[in-house]
Amino acid sequence: MRQDEIWDAEAAANYDTPGTGMFAPEVLGPTVDRLAELAAGGRALEFAIGTGRVAVPLARRGVPVTGVELSGPMIERLRTKVDEATLPVVVGDMATAEAPGPFRLVYLVFNTISNLLTQAEQVACFRNAARHLEPGGRFVIELGVPGLRELPRGQRGVVFHSEPGYLGVDTYDVLKQHMVSHHVRFGAGREARLYRSPHRYIWPAELDLMGQLAGFALESRHADWQGAEFTAESPSHVSVYRLPDA
């Protein structure tokens, strides 16, 4: 499925979970704090802005934010929170779309670069970020570490989350470096609803090489937005890439 088919009206309607999950204060607060710090008083561009989970509170912190988003329904939901004048959005793909710049900061959160399903598209995303940045500008990526060590020998899938009414399973194609996340929601009866999203997973070292191809150097990598040390056991990372100063 294409990304614009995945992020349809139903996905947009169910995306926001105020106060919980990705929207929990303990998750969102440190994210916005760190991005505001990295913007350093300049303008910010969010690739795949979605419904504005991060961009809206960041703009309210006084950071001028512009977005790029492929999904019309996601933009419609964003517009219930903030108008175009306050938070402009360019409709398009994060690997190719152009927004009026330049910007001090470009950022991509919550594994979104993995929605690009080829290495070439992911490299193009880095290069697109570089085109939008002023000298010395930063590109920030939040991304999970591939969970291949959790795969039982000979198996292609692993349960990543389970709770009453919900089961999450990731299946891997290690030759193509692809992963599909399966989200199953169910109640007391026999009916269940399945939502799936495809990804191309990226190892940190590969991500760094993509950055080099686009002219970036890795400035920092931490396990979370609060700056915890990144280790071999970290399930995700926040990586900050920087262009050379003029």
C-alpha positions as MATLAB code, in Angstrom:
seq = 'MRQDEIWDAEAAANYDTPGTGMFAPEVLGPTVDRLAELAAGGRALEFAIGTGRVAVPLARRGVPVTGVELSGPMIERLRTKVDEATLPVVVGDMATAEAPGPFRLVYLVFNTISNLLTQAEQVACFRNAARHLEPGGRFVIELGVPGLRELPRGQRGVVFHSEPGYLGVDTYDVLKQHMVSHHVRFGAGREARLYRSPHRYIWPAELDLMGQLAGFALESRHADWQGAEFTAESPSHVSVYRLPDA';
ca = [
       0.000    0.000    0.000;
       1.066    3.576   -0.656;
       1.578    5.857    2.322;
      -1.379    8.057    1.324;
      -3.564    4.924    1.385;
      -2.316    3.890    4.835;
      -2.832    7.309    6.428;
      -6.460    7.621    5.390;
      -9.438    9.233    7.135;
      -9.852    6.319    9.548;
      -6.185    6.399   10.544;
      -6.330   10.163   11.033;
      -9.478    9.913   13.182;
      -7.833    7.347   15.472;
      -4.356    8.874   15.576;
      -4.717   11.381   18.398;
      -4.794    9.964   21.938;
      -4.712   13.084   24.142;
      -2.843   12.557   27.395;
      -1.821    8.954   26.676;
       0.621    7.035   24.500;
       2.581    9.342   22.198;
       0.560   12.263   23.563;
       1.404   11.627   27.215;
       3.051   14.659   28.855;
       6.091   12.616   29.858;
       6.610   11.672   26.189;
       5.656   14.879   24.424;
       7.138   17.358   26.897;
      10.804   16.302   26.568;
      10.413   16.034   22.778;
       9.214   19.615   22.465;
      11.794   20.870   24.985;
      14.695   19.341   23.050;
      13.467   20.511   19.642;
      12.960   24.049   20.916;
      16.532   23.991   22.225;
      17.898   22.727   18.891;
      15.924   25.302   16.895;
      17.957   27.937   18.794;
      15.556   30.750   17.992;
      15.256   29.837   14.304;
      12.570   28.330   12.111;
      11.746   24.609   12.127;
      10.431   22.254    9.440;
       8.720   18.974   10.352;
       8.704   16.224    7.744;
       5.495   14.139    7.964;
       3.811   16.548   10.363;
       0.693   14.383   10.677;
      -1.966   15.822   12.963;
       0.523   18.179   14.621;
       1.308   16.132   17.722;
       4.738   17.776   18.043;
       4.433   20.821   15.795;
       1.460   22.431   17.541;
       3.022   22.557   21.039;
       6.380   23.509   19.510;
       4.768   26.454   17.707;
       3.093   27.465   20.967;
       6.574   27.616   22.476;
       7.361   30.393   20.017;
       9.204   28.337   17.383;
       7.952   29.146   13.850;
       7.064   25.733   12.378;
       6.255   24.677    8.819;
       5.176   21.147    7.925;
       5.331   18.679    5.052;
       2.587   16.034    4.916;
       1.377   13.579    2.280;
      -1.978   12.668    3.855;
      -4.938   14.969    3.262;
      -6.974   13.509    6.161;
      -4.079   14.060    8.575;
      -3.833   17.702    7.481;
      -7.593   18.123    7.909;
      -7.303   16.969   11.510;
      -4.362   19.308   12.068;
      -6.515   22.182   10.829;
      -8.988   21.598   13.669;
      -6.165   22.633   16.026;
      -4.383   25.455   14.212;
      -4.846   27.469   11.017;
      -2.627   27.711    7.931;
      -1.316   31.149    8.837;
      -0.078   29.904   12.192;
       1.328   26.595   10.961;
       1.686   26.340    7.160;
       1.827   22.876    5.562;
       3.145   21.833    2.159;
       1.357   18.809    0.692;
       3.902   16.288   -0.526;
       6.426   13.567    0.164;
       9.176   14.209    2.703;
      11.835   12.979    0.266;
      10.963   15.483   -2.465;
       8.591   18.253   -1.286;
       9.888   21.809   -1.062;
       8.928   24.331    1.623;
       9.873   28.028    1.666;
      13.016   28.253    3.769;
      15.660   28.286    4.933;
      15.250   26.630    8.327;
      17.462   26.230   11.360;
      16.020   22.810   12.173;
      14.405   19.948   10.244;
      13.039   17.033   12.257;
      11.436   13.622   11.774;
       9.927   11.878   14.808;
       8.543    8.486   15.834;
      10.170    6.219   13.223;
       8.678    8.105   10.280;
      11.741    7.901    8.029;
      11.163    4.126    7.943;
       7.880    4.764    6.110;
      10.067    5.360    3.048;
      10.460    1.813    1.775;
      13.699    2.012   -0.210;
      17.219    3.034    0.724;
      17.257    5.502   -2.182;
      14.162    7.290   -0.827;
      15.653    7.460    2.649;
      18.871    8.981    1.293;
      16.748   11.433   -0.711;
      15.029   12.431    2.541;
      18.394   13.352    4.069;
      19.293   15.344    0.991;
      15.940   17.102    1.071;
      16.539   18.067    4.683;
      19.956   19.448    3.754;
      18.427   21.553    0.957;
      16.080   23.202    3.433;
      18.668   24.029    6.099;
      20.848   27.072    6.541;
      24.594   26.500    7.147;
      25.113   24.878   10.534;
      21.495   23.703   10.604;
      20.441   20.426   12.192;
      18.396   17.406   11.087;
      16.920   15.379   13.975;
      15.625   11.827   13.581;
      13.855    9.683   16.178;
      14.046    6.029   15.142;
      13.730    2.558   16.606;
      16.570    0.050   16.590;
      15.634   -3.049   14.552;
      14.520   -5.773   16.960;
      16.050   -8.698   15.113;
      17.746  -10.076   18.237;
      14.283  -10.808   19.619;
      13.346  -13.071   16.709;
      13.254  -16.776   17.651;
      15.444  -18.878   15.385;
      13.603  -19.732   12.184;
      10.714  -17.330   12.923;
       9.824  -14.131   11.057;
       7.702  -12.379   13.670;
       7.815  -11.121   17.253;
       5.161   -9.728   19.588;
       6.233   -6.192   20.530;
       3.238   -5.345   22.715;
       0.291   -7.145   24.274;
      -2.486   -5.868   26.538;
      -6.231   -6.506   26.927;
      -7.869   -5.629   23.624;
      -4.633   -5.116   21.692;
      -1.863   -7.216   20.157;
       1.116   -5.811   18.240;
       3.306   -8.037   16.046;
       6.274   -7.112   13.847;
       7.175   -9.398   10.946;
      10.530   -9.116    9.186;
      11.938   -9.749    5.720;
      15.648   -9.658    6.512;
      16.702   -9.895    2.852;
      14.809   -6.763    1.818;
      15.306   -5.084    5.216;
      11.530   -4.665    5.467;
       9.235   -4.907    8.468;
       5.448   -4.856    8.750;
       3.821   -3.796   12.016;
       0.492   -5.546   12.611;
      -1.870   -3.883   15.093;
      -4.833   -6.043   16.131;
      -7.615   -4.533   18.253;
     -10.409   -6.688   19.635;
     -13.138   -6.785   22.254;
     -15.025   -9.487   24.071;
     -16.564  -11.009   20.932;
     -15.074  -12.848   17.958;
     -14.523   -9.761   15.817;
     -11.106   -8.096   15.484;
      -9.763   -5.166   13.486;
      -6.342   -5.258   11.836;
      -4.197   -2.272   10.875;
      -0.828   -2.772    9.185;
       2.021   -0.418    8.324;
       5.098   -1.308    6.231;
       8.577   -0.016    7.032;
      12.169   -0.261    5.869;
      14.255   -0.571    9.015;
      17.614    1.183    9.283;
      20.607    0.364   11.457;
      22.237    3.383   13.167;
      25.470    2.954   11.188;
      23.518    2.946    7.916;
      21.654    6.059    9.013;
      24.981    7.797    9.681;
      26.186    6.937    6.179;
      23.004    8.405    4.715;
      23.781   11.558    6.619;
      27.322   11.675    5.240;
      26.031   11.302    1.676;
      23.900   14.407    2.245;
      26.728   16.430    3.779;
      25.850   15.936    7.465;
      28.001   14.897   10.397;
      26.544   13.106   13.406;
      26.523   15.588   16.280;
      24.922   13.455   18.984;
      22.948   10.279   19.593;
      20.968    9.519   22.735;
      18.510    6.836   23.786;
      15.685    9.340   24.306;
      14.760   13.017   24.205;
      16.027   13.573   27.754;
      19.591   12.696   26.721;
      19.964    9.190   28.208;
      23.034    7.273   27.060;
      22.549    5.204   23.902;
      23.684    1.609   24.466;
      23.456   -1.776   22.775;
      20.245   -2.384   24.744;
      18.490    0.846   23.719;
      15.294    0.156   21.730;
      15.405    3.529   19.954;
      17.520    6.628   19.512;
      17.359   10.351   18.861;
      20.122   11.297   16.426;
      21.145   14.871   15.635;
      22.952   15.566   12.350;
      24.506   18.923   11.534;
      25.605   20.672    8.357;
      28.946   22.496    8.296;
      28.925   26.170    9.158;
      29.371   28.555    6.248;
];
